[in-house]
Amino acid sequence: MSQFRLLFNNAWRRFARLDGLARDTDPRSVLILAAIVFGTPGIVLAFFLAGFGFGMIDARPILNELAYYSGLLVALAALLEWDVLLPDRADGAVLAPLPVPPRRLVAAHGAALAALLGMLTLCVNISSMVLIPLLDWTGGGILLAVARQAAAVIITASIAFCSVLGLRALALGCTGVRGLRRIGTVMQLAGLVAVISALLLLTGLSEPDPAWKSRFHSSPLPLAGWAGVVVLAAICLYVLSAYRAFRPETHPRGRHRGLRIWRLRVGSTPKAAVARFASITLARCRRQRMVVGAWFALGAGVVLASGLSLASHRQAPAIAEIGRVAISVPLVLAFFLLAGLRNSFAVPVELRANWVFRLGASESGDLAASARRLMGEYLAVLLLAAAGFTFWCWPAHVALAQLAFLAVAGAAWIQCLTWNLHTIPFTCSYQPGGANLTYVWPLYALGFGVGAFALAGWEQWLLEDGRRLVIALAVMLAALVWSEHHRRGAIRSDYVFEDDPEPAVQTLLRG
Amino acid sequence: MLELRGVAKAYGRLEVLHETSFALHRGEICGYLGPNGSGKSTTVQILSGLLQPTRGTVLLDGRPIGDDIESYKRRLGFVPEEARVYRHLSGNEYLELVGGLRGIGPLVLRPRIRGLLEAFGLESDADMSLDDYSKGMRQKILLAAALLHDPEILILDEPFSGLDVATVLLVRQLFKALAARGRMILLTAHELELMEKLCERVIVVHRGRIVADDLVTNLRSLLALPTLEAIFTELTEQRDVTRRAAELAALLAGAT
């Protein structure tokens, strides 16, 4: 096997270890799972289209949504897998003594990444590709119609990837390697939101026939040329920045400085120790932060989409509708933030280090309380941020009522999400929703969005009459107290831990 | 007294540890020796309560540890074979986590952490991420974490792995001092010379079975062999090492 092929396979195997998706499975199974997870929305939409009857509805907005979704996925994958785009410290340790030219190493990594992103894009769009000839056949050849949609998808994915690349390049150029790592999460989150916004603006989800796509269908060359310029500019920017500050190692050696909020946590009980551990982990571990960031960005995308749909109305929208959308902003963001936090708790940070909890903490009652406390703290931060927005939009008494509603709804949401939590955050890959979560997560995401908007509508109705609001809040609080009482009665001392068996044992079990 | 009585461990149909019985007494430092894959780490994990045996029981002062596993864990200090730590924490934070999980109050915990870090020469690196620690530094943190609550029983799986000479000497003397205070210490290691100096008694395990369990002096006279290394080689059938090394050298010469 050629050296390039070996390096490509090595990088591909590393990409395929998507811990958030599945653990302890072979790369092929993970890829199949990825195909199912990422391809589900495409299949759902394809069936949705088929249900309405081919040709009965205008399929183009839905195809645009698929292009947008695959672009978002590519951006997310680029962020998550960023550190393996270029050879890292492990590669250095293993490959440096071997006669491997660095150029070939980088090329193999790049090719593997392109293959991964291409596979994700294909997963999302494969079902729609099959239906395009039936849905969007405007008189040309079938193959041409498929090629047009394929080109549109590839361009969207390229723009998404290059947006991430360009943003990182800018940050790298401005701040250097250490600076980029220090502000890494913020930049990555901002980048993702920017990508979502850019894609939403470009694809114009609310429009049945967005201008850029019509232009592309009539004459693909200008858009392709424009996309090419973006790609080239982003790559040049990255290469220039990387040349200036090419990272010598994955993790810069250094002390943990800065404000350490977890220091403020007092007490030396097992519960306090676990809470401190959870705070530190979320603050420092990239993968866990990215899960939260991705969910939050998804919420931001939903908010932006609803805002854009209002802005794109040909007639001025009703005041009530604007109010409902404005009220929904903190609710949607809170819903997605809390769901993201709950999801991140199930991404283990270091399974092989969990023995320390098994030796020290299993007797100590409600250790999962640390998860609830952490979610509460993040909700409080969101409430503070939302306070500025609500006081700016509404009179003080309405704003206060809204914040109270948000706090109670958030607490109820935390209660629901952690009802059956019997694990210490970041120590176990157990997910709420059981083993089928991998397959049904799109429904969850859809449910959160719809639920948050429905809640906003209900809140608007409550705000019309103060008495209604007071009664509703009182009922919700009573339900919370009752549920907490029952939850405490069901606290178990046998926490679920995961541990990697010894390498020798793993070999035996496989045998 | 900590006792293993008829303990066996199997994975599926494959038994990696056969009926194993031995006892560890107060004030004793016991070496648990064996080649790679002989079942040392399995035994150690069963003793630490991290692994359930397929058969048999572990008893502490005549009572199965499973009867009150929490109380047993409180009295236990453990160092795993590999330096498995949460690498995103600093050394200080990791020890605070372990201390907190063991319920040690801050007034006791902080000076103890400081003292241990100073003793192991890590005070200047205490706030550095464990990911940036060398293997030996991480091993020191694990040792510090195991000693933090002054445990009655110490189970140590290759505790000297990666340590510098000065720390090995320090730890050796520390173990002797702890044993003199009535602590029970069981440790595995591959450094036979070191084990000979540290342990009065050794247990040799080979292919999941105990092949010797006696004082080092008794084994020497019994087998008429001068060193623990020679005894180990004899008991674990590591014969013809010189011949095999010569064959390997010839093979490598052929490869070039």
Interface residues (C-beta under 8 A of the other chain):
Chain A: H251 R253 G254 R255 H256 G267 S268 T269 P270 A272 A273 V274 R276 F277 I280 T281 R284 C285 V349 E350 R352 A353 W355 V356 F357 R358 L359 G360 A361 S362 E363 S364 D499 E502 A504 V505 L508 L509 G511
Chain B: Y11 G12 L14 V16 G37 S41 T42 Q45 S48 G49 L50 E70 K73 L76 F78 P80 E81 E82 R84 V85 Y86 R87 H88 L89 S90 E93 E96 L97 V98 G99 G100 L101 R102 G103 I104 G105 P106 L109 D127 M128 S129 D131 D132 A145
